[in-house]
Amino acid sequence: MDRYAYYKGMFESLPKPFAFVDLDLLDANAAAIAREAGDKKVRIASKSIRCVEVLRRILRSSPVFQGIMCFTAAEAAYLAREGFDDLLLGYPQWEPEAIGDLLLLAAEGRIITFMVDCREHAERIAELAAERCVQASVCIDLDMSVSYPGLHFGVRRSPLAGWEAMRPLAESILASRWLKLEGLMGYEAQIAGVGDKVPGSGLKNALVRQLKKRSIREIARRRGEAVEGLQNLGARLRFVNAGGTGSMASSRAEAGVTEITAGSGFYSPGLFDNYEGFRYQPSAGYAVEVVRRPGAGIVTCMGGGYTASGPAGRDKLAKPYLPEGLRLLPLEAAGEVQTPLTGPAAESLAIGDPVFFRHAKAGELCERFKVLHAVSQGKIVGQYATYRGAGECFL
């Protein structure tokens, strides 16, 4: 299939810029992720989706998908009011009003679980729960990063690096009248979030693969000890959450893990081209318009400079996707109001033609657009409001 011609014809009447989701490719990615999970459930990471209709579609597609990992209390409250349940806060919350809103929803019967990694978090939630006479479900965040001489491999999340560090917090939660310990989470970001097939980085890729292999053994040991320790204290865990899209193969191998978080793989953004072990289909993107031809072999598009979060680098830039054969200019890259492109395909583009891009990260695309134009079988079949389009902005 000539996918550029396919999209160009389908979107011919839409003013640019616009964002879209290809439901056929989204469904294919969801099916592949469900298979990759093996015998584990998959919790959807909402930060990588940021669109209610897409979340609903994924959840309907397979019983493997169960629950959502949210990123703020306000977002969790919004999703609860939209009819979603089994909401896990992926990050600790502190604002009393936001926590209180979720506790009231929990009192109504919604399954909402707070993330904690220190006594301050637990005591804050317990105090607010006591004021409302409701028991709060909590999950402990176990640090999954590893350290070697001169290298911290992972991200700075929880201070709880093992069972002995976690035990006092677990004991205090289990002793609390207002808290119920229901989950353990460990996010192995150095496996799930680090590409090991980056073009032009052969030596670094080889090193990353070796570090991943060593890290997988360490985190499995650490998580296993934590699960055993919690069970010995009498905790009855409803779930043990692990990983992300990029670590499904290793996370599913751990016997104690009951569910794996996945989010970015459903859209498969640009950064996901840099992994050796899997490949999903680019199902979401955006289009900008060619408005200039400043010289031979160069076209300039209006807008397009949607750079991803994280350490500044070329890998955080949006990627020209279709037509194939376009690349950013190194001294201008993707700009706030214009993006020049060069490459073999530039000569075939006329003023007014669309150029389709992929964002480096998944959910951040939705922060730029109010609507995802949903397409299937060669037709635009719907307009899905993003969080922004629904009037929401959580982070």
N, C-alpha and C positions, 0 to 999 in steps of 0.2 A: 504493500500500500504506500502511495505517496502521501504521507501524513501531513505534509505542509499544504498540499492542494486540498486534502480532506478538511482540515481546519479552516483554511482560508475561505473555501466555498461556504462552509457552514456558518461562519461568523461574518459574512460579507456585509450584512446590514447593521452590525453593531458598531457604535462609536468606540473609538479607542482612547485611552487604554481600558482593558477589561481583564478580569481573571476568569478562569474556567476550571471545571473538573470533568474529566472524561470518566463517566460512570462505568463503562465497559472495562477500562483499565483499572479503575478503583476496585471493582468487583474481583478482577483477576488477582490483584495484590492481596485483597482480603482472603481469598481462597488459599493463596500460597502461604500467607502468614498462619492461617488456621492449620494447614498441614505441617508447617515448620514447628508449631508448638508441641507436636506429639501428643502426650497424654495430659498436658497442662492446659489450664484455662488462660485466656489472654485478657488482660485489663487494658482498655484503650487510654492512651495518654492524650487528654483533651488539648494540651498546649500545642500539639502537633496537628490538630484538626481545626479547632476554632470555628466550627460550623455545626449547628444543631442537626440539620437535615443529614449531613454526612455521618455524624455520630449515630443517628438512628438507623441509617442504612447499613452501616457496618454491624451494629448490634443485631439487626434482623437477619443478617446473612448467614450466621452460624451460631449454634449453642456454645461453641468454643469461646466466643466473645462474651465476657461477663464483667460488668462493672466498669467504672471510669476512674482514672487518676486525674484529679483536678489540680490546678496550680495556686488558686487563692480561695479563701472562704467565700468571697463575694461571687466568684464563678460557680462554686459548688452550690450556693443558694439559688443562683439563677438556673442551673441545670436541674436542681430538685424541683423547682417550680415549673420547669418545662416537662416534667414527668419522668426524669431519670432517677435511678436509685443505685444503691451500692457505690457510694462516692467515697473515694479515698483521697484525702488531702496529701499530695505528694511532698509538701513542704510545711514546716511549722508555721502556725498562725499566732498572732499576738493581739491584734486589735479586739477589744472586748465586745464591741457591738457586732462585729462580723462573726465572732465565735458564738455569741449569744443567739444570733439568727439561726445558725446551724443547730444549736442545741434545741431550739424550739421545734425545728423541723424533725430532729431526732425524737423528740417527745411525741410527735405525731405519728411515729412509726417508720420514718425514713432511716435507711442504713447509711450512716455518715461516720467516717472514721478519721480522727485527727492524728497527725504525725508529731511525734516527740523524739527528742534526742538528749534531753537534760531534765533535771528536776524542776527548773523554772517553767518549762513548757507544761509539764504534767500538773504542777501546782496551780498554774494559771487556769487551765481547763477545769480542774477539780473545783476551784473556787467558784467559777462561773456556773458550773453544773450544779453545785450545791444551792446557789441562789435560785435556780430554776427547778430544783428537785428532780433532776433527770440524770441518769447515768450516761457518761460519755464513753464511746468506744475509742480506743487509742491504738496506735501502731508504733513500734519502736524502729527508728532508722539506724541500721548498722552500717558503719563505714566499710566500704569495699575497696578503697584505694590501698595501694601497697607502696612501700618505700624501699629503695635500694640506695647504696652509697651515692650521694650526690643527685638522686632522682626521686621525685614524688610522682608515681604513676597513678593517676586518677584525679578526682576533683575534690575540692574542700567542702564536704558536706557535714556529716555527723562527726562529733568528737568521740563516738563510741567505736573503738577500733577492734573490739573483741568481747568475748563473753564476760571476762572479769570486769571490764569497764562498764558493761551493760547491766550487770547483776544488781547493783544498788538501785538503779532506776526501776528495773523490773519489780524488785521487791516492794518498792514504795507504791508502785501502781497497783500491784496485787493487794496491798494492804488498804487501799483507798476505797471508801464506800461509794465514791462518785465516779470512779474510773473502772473501765473493763478492758483488760489487755486482750486484744483480738488479733493483732497482726504483727508480723516482722517484715521489714523491707530492707533490702540491700541493693543499691544500684551500682553495678560494676561499669561505671562510665568509661573506664579505660579499655573495656572490651566493646561495649555497645556504641560508644561515641567517637572512636578513633579509627580513621581509615588506615588500611594497611596495603592499599594498592594505588597510591597517589602517583600520577604520572610524573616522571622525572625525578623520583625520590627512591631509587632502588635500594640503596644502603639503609636509608631510614625505614623503608617498608620492611626490610628483613629484620631490623632491630625491633620494630614494633611487634612483628609476629612472634618473635622469641619472647618478648616481654609479656605478650598476651598469654602465651602458653604457660609461663611460670605463674602469672597472676591467676589464671583460671584454677590452678591447683590450690593456691593459697586461699582464694575467696570461698571455694567449696568447703575447705576445712573450717574456715572461720564461721561460715553460715551454719554448717552442721553442728559445731559446738554450741552456737547460740540457740539453735532449735532444741537441742538436747537439754541445755541448761534451763530453758524456759519450761520445757515439759517436766523436768525434775522439780521445778518450783510449783507445779500444779497448774500452769497456764494452759488454757484450752484455746489454741490459736485457730481462728477461722480461716486464715490464709497466711502463706509465706510468699512474699512477692519478690521477684528478681528481675534484673536486667532491662533490656530494651530490644528494639528490632535488631540491632547489630550484635546482640549476644544470645540470640535464641538457641542456637545450636549447643552452646555450653550451659546455658541456664536450664534447659530442659533435661540435661543429664543429671542434675542434682535431685536425689530422691526426696529430700525434704521440701523442695520448692513445689508450691501448688499452683502458682500463676506467674505469668510473665507479662510485663508491661510492653506494649508496642504502640507506636504512634506514627513516626515519620515514614515508615515503610508503606503506609497506605497511599501517600502522595508521591513518595520516592523522589525527594528533592535532589539538587545537584551534588551535595556532599555524599550522597549514597552511591555515587559512581565510583567511589574510592575504596570499596570493600572487596576483598578477594572471595569471601565465602558465600555471597548471595547477590542477587540482582532482581529488583522489582521494576515495574513499568512506570514511567513518568506519567502520572495521572492528573496532575494539577500544574497550572502555569498561568502566565499572563501574556498579553499581547500589547505591543506599542506600535506606533505608526511611523513609517519612513516619511520624513518631511523635508529632507535635504539630500543633495548629491554634491558634496563639497569638492570632490575630485575623483580622478579615475580610481576605481576599485574601492570606493568608500561611500557608505550611506550613513545618514544621521537620523536617529529616531528621537521622537519627543518623549522625554522622561526615561524611565527604566532603571534609575539608580537605586534599587532596593537592596541594600546591603544587609547581610545577616549579622546577628550578634556574635559575641565571642572575640578572641584575639584577632586584631586587624590583620588581614592577609588576603591574597588573591582568592583563596578558597572560599571566602565569605561573599564574593561577588556573585551576582546573578549570572547565569550562563545563557548565551544565545543558543536556542534549541532548534528552531525551525525557521527558515530552511537550513539544512545542514550546510556547513562550509562558511560559517561566520565566526568572527572572533572580535573580542574587545581590543581597543588600542591601549597599549600599556601606560601611556602618559595621561589618558583621559578616563579609561575604564567606563563604568556605568555611572552616568551623571544625574544630578538632581533634576535638571530640566532637559538635558539632551544626552544621548548615548551614540557616539559614532562606532561603526562596525566596518570591518574589512574582511577580505577573504573571497574565495572563488564565487560564492553565491551573491556577493554584493552587486555584481554587474547585471544580474537578472532581476533585481528589485527596482520597482518604480515608485515615485512619490505616491503616497497613499497606501502602499502595501503594508500588511502586518508583518512584524517579526515576533515570534513566540519565544519567550524566555522561561527558564526554570529558576526559582528562588533557591539559594543555597540550602536553606532550612525549610521545614515543612510549614508549620503553623504561622510563621511570621508573614507569609504571603497574605494571609487573611487580614492582617492589620493594615494593609494598604488599600483594600477594596471592600466595598459594602456588600457585593454580591459575587457568588461563584455561578457562572452560567453553566448549568449541567447539560452535558451532551451524551447521547447514546445512539448507536446505529445510524450515524449520519445526521442526527437532528438535535436541535436544542430542545430539551424536554422539561426544563425548569430553571428557575432562578432561586438559588439557595442563599439566604442571608447569612453573612458571616457574623461573628460577634459584633464587629463594628457596624454592620448593616442593621443589626437589631438594637443599636444604640448602647452597646456595652463596651467598656474598655477596662480590663482588669489589671493588666500590667503593661 
